[in-house]
Amino acid sequence: DFPTLLEAFDTVTTGRALTLQVEDHVLDLDVETLTAGVNLTANVMGSRPQPYTTHVAVRRNKQDNLVVTSHCTCPVETLCKHAAAVLLERSD
């Protein structure tokens, strides 16, 4: 479930992500459901004029645990506040 997936992020990142999501900074969310999980892609407004393109993949590992991976065009690049905001938007 998506709230559990947020455990991949630290509390500061999650808090900032919540602000982004509540303020409608997550744009154009695309959800691709796969047998093995889900791919999420969105543009997320950040500190620059152009939105960051953010990809989040959720998969089950061999132990049947959900695992989050992400890539973002922001300077942090992975498991950033933009990726967490995409997960929050999907769970909303």
Contacts in CASP RR format, 6 or more apart in sequence:
PFRMAT RR
TARGET T0000
AUTHOR 0000-0000-0000
METHOD contacts of the structure
MODEL  1
DFPTLLEAFDTVTTGRALTLQVEDHVLDLDVETLTAGVNLTANVMGSRPQ
PYTTHVAVRRNKQDNLVVTSHCTCPVETLCKHAAAVLLERSD
1 66 0 8 1.000
1 91 0 8 1.000
2 87 0 8 1.000
2 88 0 8 1.000
2 90 0 8 1.000
2 91 0 8 1.000
3 91 0 8 1.000
4 66 0 8 1.000
5 58 0 8 1.000
5 66 0 8 1.000
5 68 0 8 1.000
5 87 0 8 1.000
6 14 0 8 1.000
6 17 0 8 1.000
6 84 0 8 1.000
6 87 0 8 1.000
6 88 0 8 1.000
8 67 0 8 1.000
8 68 0 8 1.000
8 79 0 8 1.000
9 17 0 8 1.000
9 79 0 8 1.000
9 81 0 8 1.000
9 83 0 8 1.000
9 84 0 8 1.000
13 79 0 8 1.000
13 80 0 8 1.000
13 81 0 8 1.000
13 84 0 8 1.000
14 81 0 8 1.000
14 84 0 8 1.000
15 81 0 8 1.000
15 84 0 8 1.000
16 81 0 8 1.000
16 84 0 8 1.000
17 81 0 8 1.000
17 82 0 8 1.000
17 83 0 8 1.000
17 84 0 8 1.000
17 85 0 8 1.000
17 87 0 8 1.000
17 88 0 8 1.000
18 85 0 8 1.000
18 88 0 8 1.000
20 26 0 8 1.000
20 44 0 8 1.000
20 45 0 8 1.000
20 46 0 8 1.000
20 81 0 8 1.000
20 82 0 8 1.000
20 85 0 8 1.000
21 85 0 8 1.000
21 88 0 8 1.000
21 89 0 8 1.000
21 92 0 8 1.000
25 44 0 8 1.000
25 45 0 8 1.000
25 46 0 8 1.000
25 51 0 8 1.000
25 85 0 8 1.000
26 42 0 8 1.000
26 43 0 8 1.000
26 44 0 8 1.000
26 85 0 8 1.000
26 86 0 8 1.000
26 88 0 8 1.000
26 89 0 8 1.000
27 42 0 8 1.000
27 43 0 8 1.000
27 44 0 8 1.000
27 45 0 8 1.000
27 51 0 8 1.000
28 42 0 8 1.000
28 43 0 8 1.000
29 40 0 8 1.000
29 41 0 8 1.000
29 42 0 8 1.000
29 86 0 8 1.000
29 89 0 8 1.000
29 90 0 8 1.000
30 40 0 8 1.000
30 41 0 8 1.000
30 42 0 8 1.000
31 38 0 8 1.000
31 39 0 8 1.000
31 40 0 8 1.000
31 90 0 8 1.000
32 38 0 8 1.000
32 39 0 8 1.000
32 40 0 8 1.000
32 41 0 8 1.000
36 59 0 8 1.000
36 60 0 8 1.000
37 57 0 8 1.000
37 58 0 8 1.000
37 59 0 8 1.000
37 60 0 8 1.000
38 57 0 8 1.000
38 58 0 8 1.000
38 90 0 8 1.000
39 55 0 8 1.000
39 56 0 8 1.000
39 57 0 8 1.000
39 58 0 8 1.000
40 55 0 8 1.000
40 56 0 8 1.000
40 57 0 8 1.000
40 58 0 8 1.000
40 86 0 8 1.000
40 87 0 8 1.000
40 90 0 8 1.000
41 53 0 8 1.000
41 54 0 8 1.000
41 55 0 8 1.000
41 56 0 8 1.000
41 86 0 8 1.000
42 53 0 8 1.000
42 54 0 8 1.000
42 86 0 8 1.000
42 89 0 8 1.000
43 51 0 8 1.000
43 52 0 8 1.000
43 53 0 8 1.000
43 54 0 8 1.000
44 51 0 8 1.000
44 52 0 8 1.000
44 54 0 8 1.000
44 72 0 8 1.000
44 82 0 8 1.000
44 85 0 8 1.000
44 86 0 8 1.000
45 51 0 8 1.000
45 52 0 8 1.000
46 52 0 8 1.000
46 74 0 8 1.000
46 82 0 8 1.000
52 72 0 8 1.000
52 73 0 8 1.000
52 74 0 8 1.000
52 82 0 8 1.000
53 72 0 8 1.000
53 73 0 8 1.000
54 70 0 8 1.000
54 71 0 8 1.000
54 72 0 8 1.000
54 73 0 8 1.000
54 74 0 8 1.000
54 80 0 8 1.000
54 82 0 8 1.000
54 83 0 8 1.000
54 85 0 8 1.000
54 86 0 8 1.000
55 70 0 8 1.000
55 71 0 8 1.000
55 72 0 8 1.000
56 68 0 8 1.000
56 69 0 8 1.000
56 70 0 8 1.000
56 83 0 8 1.000
56 86 0 8 1.000
56 87 0 8 1.000
57 68 0 8 1.000
57 69 0 8 1.000
57 70 0 8 1.000
58 66 0 8 1.000
58 67 0 8 1.000
58 68 0 8 1.000
59 66 0 8 1.000
59 67 0 8 1.000
59 69 0 8 1.000
60 66 0 8 1.000
60 67 0 8 1.000
61 67 0 8 1.000
68 79 0 8 1.000
68 83 0 8 1.000
68 87 0 8 1.000
69 78 0 8 1.000
70 78 0 8 1.000
70 79 0 8 1.000
70 80 0 8 1.000
70 83 0 8 1.000
70 86 0 8 1.000
71 77 0 8 1.000
71 78 0 8 1.000
72 78 0 8 1.000
72 80 0 8 1.000
72 82 0 8 1.000
72 83 0 8 1.000
74 80 0 8 1.000
74 82 0 8 1.000
END
